[in-house]
């Protein structure tokens, strides 16, 4: 049986936001990059995550709110050696679509549902 870890499938060049950026800037960054969420880092330290749904929920306040006022701060994370099976279990139990991968609190990658789907598809390639 092949055992994959977060490191094997994670996105490494993750587009991020800064907690002091305006939510409007975050919305534009997500739109231009065609992504549904931004991990929020202070330096390299992961401090939160904001999703497209969060931005929509903010409504017209996106022009005045800072990301730090809207981001989710209580994060579920993985380490580089966390198994894909464990990450899949977390996603299915919590409904989370993205799990940041951290090392010493620093963001090193992101595992999305698409990462898992691609990994499964690759396992069944002839």
N, C-alpha and C positions, 0 to 999 in steps of 0.2 A: 504494500500500500504506500502510495506517495503521500508524504506529509509536507504540505506547503505552509510557510509562515508569512506573516505580514510583510516582511522584507522581500519575499519572493514576488509579491503581486502589487505592492503599494505604488502609488504615484509619488515620484520623488521631487519634481519641480513644481511644488504646490504654490498656487497663487494665493496670497495672504492679504489681510487687511491689518490696519493699525487701530488700536482702541480709541485713539483720538481723532480718527477720520470721521467725517460726517457720513451718516447712513446713506445719503444721496450718492456720495462718491462710491460707496460699497455697492450700491444698486447698479451703478453704471459699470463698475468693474466686472460684476457678475454677468451682466447683460453682454458686454463686449467679449467676454471669455467663454460665454455659453456654459456657465457652471451654476449650480444650485446652492452653493454655500462657500463661505470663506472662513478658513481658520484665522483667528486673530492672534497676532504675536506682538509681544513687546520685546524688541531685539529679536532673539530667536526663541524666547520663552513663550510657549503656548498659554494664552490667558483666556481664550474663549472661542466661540464659533457663532457665526450668524448665517442664517439661511434665507433663501428667497422668500419663504413664508413669513419669516420675521419681518423682513423689509416691507412686504405687502401689508402686514398687520399694522405697521407704523403709519401707514396712510400718508397724509400731507406733512406729517412731522418729520419725514425723511430729510427735509432741508434744514432742520434745526437740531435734530438729535445726533449725538455722537454714538459711534458703534458701541462704546463701553456701556452706554445706557440701555442698550437693547440686546446685546449678545448674551448667549447662554454661557455661564461661567462654571457651572457644575458639569464637568465633562466626563464622558466615558472615553478612555484612551486605550491603546494597545502598545506593546513594546515590539521591537523588531522580530523577536522570536515567538510572539503569540501566534498560535496556529490559526489557519484560515477556518478550521472547523469551529474553534472558539469564537472567532470574530463573527462568523455566520450565526452562531447561536445567540450572541449578544444582539445582533441586528434583528433576528427574528423575534426575540423576546421583548425588545424595547421599541422596535419600529424605527430605529435610527438607520439612516441611509449611508452615513459616512462615519468612519472611526479614525481620528487622528492617531498617528504613530509617533511616539515620543521617546526620547532618550535623555535622561537627566532633566526632564521637564521641557526640553527643546523639541520643537516640531521637526521631524525628519521625513515624514511622509503622510500619506492619507490613503486609507483603504475605503473604496466606495463599493456599492452593490455591483457596479459595472466591472470593477476589478475582479470580483469574485466570479461573475458570470464568464468573463474572458478566461479566467484560470480553469474553470470547469470545462469550457468549450475546448481549450487547448489540450486538456487531458484526454479528450475523446477524438482528437484529430488522428487520421490514419497515418 
